[in-house]
């Protein structure tokens, strides 16, 4: 995002220093306060933004849950109920 109007540009040396410090175990919050760089910029430099986006983009399962009735009586009960619903609908 750097390069847009109003966005600060950071030198490659600064980026490398921040990335190196992060890999050595310094937290993003402390790096942000120390260098005056936004947390989001540091996350994008370290490749963490993609991981966060991927975690939130997990697809949800589609369709009905796969539950098998245990007994024949349960199957008959469900089919009877579905038939009654269809009769009432028509």
PAROBA-574774 format. One line per field, with one value per residue: residue number from 1; chain; z negated, x, y negated of N, C-alpha, C, CB in turn. Coordinates in Angstrom, 1 decimal, m for minus. Glycine has a CB too. Layout:
N
resi = (NUM,...)
chain = (A,...)
n_zz = (Z,...)
n_xx = (X,...)
n_yy = (Y,...)
ca_zz = (Z,...)
ca_xx = (X,...)
ca_yy = (Y,...)
c_zz = (Z,...)
c_xx = (X,...)
c_yy = (Y,...)
cb_zz = (Z,...)
cb_xx = (X,...)
cb_yy = (Y,...)
***
This chain:
90
resi = (1,2,3,4,5,6,7,8,9,10,11,12,13,14,15,16,17,18,19,20,21,22,23,24,25,26,27,28,29,30,31,32,33,34,35,36,37,38,39,40,41,42,43,44,45,46,47,48,49,50,51,52,53,54,55,56,57,58,59,60,61,62,63,64,65,66,67,68,69,70,71,72,73,74,75,76,77,78,79,80,81,82,83,84,85,86,87,88,89,90)
chain = (A,A,A,A,A,A,A,A,A,A,A,A,A,A,A,A,A,A,A,A,A,A,A,A,A,A,A,A,A,A,A,A,A,A,A,A,A,A,A,A,A,A,A,A,A,A,A,A,A,A,A,A,A,A,A,A,A,A,A,A,A,A,A,A,A,A,A,A,A,A,A,A,A,A,A,A,A,A,A,A,A,A,A,A,A,A,A,A,A,A)
n_zz = (0.0,m0.3,1.3,2.2,2.2,m0.6,m2.1,m4.0,m2.9,m3.3,m3.7,m2.2,m3.9,m6.4,m6.4,m6.2,m8.7,m10.5,m9.8,m10.4,m13.2,m14.0,m13.3,m15.2,m17.4,m18.5,m19.4,m17.3,m18.1,m19.7,m17.9,m16.2,m17.8,m18.4,m15.9,m14.8,m12.8,m11.2,m12.5,m10.6,m8.3,m9.1,m9.4,m6.8,m5.6,m6.8,m5.9,m7.2,m6.8,m4.7,m5.8,m7.9,m6.4,m5.0,m7.1,m7.9,m5.6,m5.4,m3.9,m4.5,m5.4,m3.1,m2.6,m4.1,m7.3,m7.5,m8.8,m9.8,m10.2,m13.0,m13.4,m11.8,m12.5,m13.0,m10.4,m9.1,m10.5,m9.8,m7.0,m6.9,m8.1,m6.2,m4.0,m4.9,m5.1,m2.4,m1.3,m2.7,m1.6,1.1)
n_xx = (0.8,2.1,3.2,0.9,m0.9,m0.1,0.7,3.4,6.7,8.9,12.4,14.2,16.1,15.1,12.8,13.9,15.3,13.2,11.8,13.8,14.1,11.5,11.5,13.3,11.9,10.7,7.8,5.1,3.6,5.5,7.5,6.1,5.6,8.3,9.5,7.6,5.8,3.0,1.1,m0.2,1.3,3.8,2.9,2.2,4.7,6.0,4.6,2.4,m0.2,m1.4,m1.7,m3.5,m5.7,m6.2,m6.9,m9.4,m10.9,m11.8,m13.7,m17.2,m18.9,m21.2,m24.7,m26.8,m26.0,m24.2,m25.9,m26.6,m29.5,m30.1,m31.7,m34.2,m36.8,m36.5,m35.9,m38.3,m40.1,m39.1,m39.5,m42.2,m43.0,m41.9,m43.5,m46.1,m45.7,m45.2,m47.7,m49.4,m48.4,m49.0)
n_yy = (1.2,m1.1,m4.1,m5.2,m8.2,m10.2,m8.0,m6.8,m6.0,m3.4,m2.6,0.1,1.1,0.5,2.1,4.6,4.7,4.6,6.9,8.8,8.4,9.2,11.9,12.8,12.8,10.5,8.7,7.7,5.4,4.1,3.5,1.9,m0.4,m1.1,m1.7,m3.4,m2.5,m1.2,1.6,3.1,2.7,3.9,6.5,7.2,7.0,9.2,11.3,12.0,11.1,12.5,15.0,14.5,13.7,16.0,17.7,16.7,17.1,19.7,22.2,22.9,25.8,27.3,28.0,30.6,32.0,35.0,37.5,40.6,42.5,44.6,46.8,48.9,48.1,45.4,44.5,45.1,43.4,40.8,40.8,41.0,38.6,36.8,37.5,36.7,34.0,33.3,34.0,32.1,29.8,29.9)
ca_zz = (0.0,m0.3,2.6,2.4,1.6,m2.0,m2.8,m4.1,m2.2,m4.1,m2.9,m2.2,m5.1,m7.5,m6.3,m6.6,m10.1,m11.2,m9.6,m11.2,m14.6,m14.2,m13.3,m16.4,m18.5,m19.0,m19.0,m16.3,m18.8,m20.2,m16.7,m15.7,m18.7,m18.3,m14.6,m14.3,m11.6,m11.6,m12.7,m9.4,m7.4,m9.5,m9.1,m5.3,m5.2,m7.3,m5.2,m8.1,m6.4,m3.9,m6.7,m8.6,m5.5,m4.7,m8.2,m7.9,m4.4,m5.3,m3.4,m5.4,m4.8,m2.5,m2.6,m5.4,m8.0,m7.2,m9.9,m9.4,m11.3,m13.6,m13.3,m10.8,m13.0,m12.8,m9.0,m8.7,m11.1,m9.1,m5.7,m7.1,m8.3,m4.9,m3.1,m5.4,m4.8,m1.0,m1.1,m3.1,m0.7,2.3)
ca_xx = (0.0,3.0,3.3,m0.3,m0.8,m0.3,1.3,4.8,7.5,10.0,13.5,14.4,16.9,14.1,11.9,14.8,15.6,12.0,11.6,14.8,13.7,10.3,11.9,14.1,10.9,10.2,6.4,4.7,3.3,6.7,8.1,5.3,5.9,9.7,9.8,6.6,5.3,1.7,1.1,m0.6,2.5,4.7,2.3,2.3,6.1,6.4,3.8,1.3,m1.5,m2.0,m2.1,m4.7,m6.8,m6.6,m7.6,m10.8,m11.5,m12.1,m15.1,m18.1,m19.5,m22.5,m25.6,m27.2,m25.0,m24.3,m26.3,m27.4,m30.4,m29.5,m32.6,m35.2,m37.9,m36.2,m36.1,m39.8,m40.7,m38.7,m40.1,m43.7,m43.1,m41.7,m44.7,m47.1,m45.3,m45.5,m49.2,m49.9,m47.9,m49.8)
ca_yy = (0.0,m2.3,m4.7,m5.9,m9.6,m10.3,m6.8,m6.9,m5.0,m3.0,m2.1,1.5,1.4,0.4,3.3,5.8,4.6,4.9,8.4,9.6,8.4,10.0,13.3,13.1,13.0,9.3,8.7,6.7,4.2,3.3,3.0,0.7,m1.5,m1.5,m2.3,m4.3,m1.9,m0.6,3.0,3.7,2.7,4.9,7.8,7.4,7.3,10.5,12.3,12.5,10.7,13.5,16.1,14.1,13.7,17.4,18.3,16.2,17.5,21.1,22.5,23.6,27.0,27.1,29.1,31.1,32.8,36.5,38.2,41.8,43.0,45.8,48.0,48.9,47.3,43.9,44.2,45.1,42.2,39.7,40.9,40.7,37.2,36.1,37.7,35.8,32.6,33.1,34.0,30.9,28.8,30.0)
c_zz = (0.0,1.1,2.9,1.7,0.1,m2.8,m2.9,m3.4,m3.1,m3.3,m3.1,m3.5,m6.3,m7.5,m6.7,m8.1,m10.9,m11.0,m10.4,m12.7,m14.9,m14.2,m14.5,m17.6,m19.1,m18.5,m18.0,m16.9,m19.2,m19.0,m16.1,m16.5,m18.5,m17.0,m14.1,m13.0,m12.1,m11.7,m11.4,m8.3,m7.8,m9.2,m7.6,m4.9,m5.7,m6.7,m6.1,m7.6,m5.5,m4.8,m7.5,m7.7,m5.1,m5.8,m8.2,m6.7,m4.3,m4.9,m4.4,m4.7,m4.2,m2.6,m4.1,m6.0,m7.7,m8.5,m9.4,m10.5,m11.7,m13.4,m12.2,m11.2,m12.8,m11.3,m8.6,m9.3,m10.3,m7.7,m5.9,m7.3,m7.0,m4.0,m3.6,m5.0,m3.3,m0.7,m1.5,m2.2,0.5,2.1)
c_xx = (0.9,3.1,2.0,m0.1,m1.0,0.3,2.8,5.5,8.6,11.1,13.5,15.2,16.0,13.3,12.7,15.1,14.4,11.7,12.5,14.5,12.5,10.7,12.8,13.2,10.4,8.7,6.1,4.3,4.5,7.4,7.4,5.6,7.3,10.0,8.8,5.9,4.0,1.9,0.8,0.5,3.5,4.2,2.4,3.8,6.5,5.6,2.7,m0.1,m2.2,m2.5,m3.4,m5.9,m7.2,m7.3,m9.1,m11.5,m11.8,m13.5,m15.9,m18.6,m20.9,m23.4,m26.0,m26.1,m25.2,m24.6,m27.1,m28.3,m29.9,m30.4,m33.6,m36.5,m37.7,m36.4,m37.5,m40.4,m40.3,m39.4,m41.6,m43.9,m42.9,m42.9,m45.8,m46.9,m45.6,m47.0,m49.8,m49.5,m48.7,m51.2)
c_yy = (m1.2,m2.8,m5.4,m7.3,m9.6,m9.1,m7.0,m5.7,m4.7,m2.4,m0.5,1.9,1.4,1.7,4.5,5.8,5.0,6.4,9.2,9.6,9.2,11.5,13.8,13.1,11.7,9.2,7.5,5.4,3.4,2.8,1.8,m0.5,m2.0,m2.3,m3.3,m3.8,m1.2,1.0,3.7,3.8,3.8,6.3,8.2,7.7,8.7,11.6,12.8,12.1,11.8,14.7,15.7,14.1,15.1,18.1,17.9,16.6,18.9,21.4,23.2,24.8,26.7,28.3,29.5,31.9,34.3,37.2,39.4,42.3,44.4,47.0,47.8,48.1,45.8,43.6,44.1,43.8,41.0,39.7,40.6,39.2,36.4,36.3,36.8,34.4,32.3,33.1,32.7,29.7,28.7,29.8)
cb_zz = (m1.2,m0.9,3.6,1.7,2.4,m2.4,m2.0,m5.6,m0.8,m5.2,m3.4,m1.0,m5.3,m7.5,m4.8,m5.8,m10.5,m10.7,m8.1,m10.9,m15.0,m13.1,m12.0,m16.6,m19.6,m18.5,m20.3,m15.4,m20.0,m21.0,m15.6,m15.8,m20.2,m18.4,m13.6,m14.1,m10.9,m10.5,m13.8,m8.8,m7.4,m11.0,m9.5,m4.5,m5.9,m8.8,m4.8,m9.5,m5.5,m2.9,m7.7,m9.2,m4.2,m4.4,m9.5,m8.1,m3.2,m6.7,m2.1,m5.8,m5.8,m1.0,m1.9,m5.3,m9.5,m6.5,m10.9,m9.0,m10.7,m15.1,m14.6,m10.4,m14.5,m13.3,m8.1,m9.3,m12.5,m8.8,m5.1,m8.4,m9.4,m4.3,m3.2,m6.9,m5.1,m0.2,m2.0,m4.6,m0.4,3.1)
cb_xx = (m0.9,4.4,3.5,m1.5,m1.8,m1.7,0.9,5.2,8.0,9.5,14.8,15.1,18.0,13.3,11.4,16.1,16.0,10.8,11.7,16.2,13.4,9.3,12.8,15.2,11.5,11.0,5.5,3.5,2.4,7.6,8.2,3.8,5.7,10.6,10.0,7.1,6.3,0.6,0.1,m1.8,3.2,5.0,0.8,1.7,7.0,6.3,4.6,1.6,m1.5,m1.0,m1.0,m4.5,m6.4,m5.3,m7.0,m10.8,m10.7,m11.8,m15.0,m19.2,m19.5,m22.3,m25.1,m28.4,m25.0,m23.0,m27.1,m26.4,m31.9,m29.2,m33.4,m35.6,m38.1,m34.8,m35.4,m40.4,m40.1,m37.2,m39.9,m44.2,m42.1,m40.4,m45.1,m47.3,m43.9,m44.8,m49.9,m49.5,m46.4,m49.5)
cb_yy = (0.0,m2.0,m3.6,m5.2,m10.5,m10.4,m5.5,m6.9,m5.4,m2.0,m2.7,2.1,0.3,m0.8,3.4,5.8,3.2,4.1,8.7,9.0,6.9,9.8,13.6,12.0,13.7,8.0,8.5,7.2,4.5,4.2,4.1,1.1,m1.1,m0.3,m1.2,m5.6,m0.9,m0.9,3.5,3.0,1.3,4.8,7.9,6.3,6.3,10.5,13.5,11.9,9.4,14.0,16.4,12.6,13.0,18.2,17.9,14.8,17.0,21.8,23.2,22.6,28.2,26.8,30.3,31.9,32.6,37.0,37.4,42.9,43.1,45.6,48.1,50.3,47.6,43.6,45.3,46.3,42.0,39.7,42.2,41.5,36.7,36.7,39.2,36.0,32.2,34.3,35.2,30.6,28.9,31.3)
***
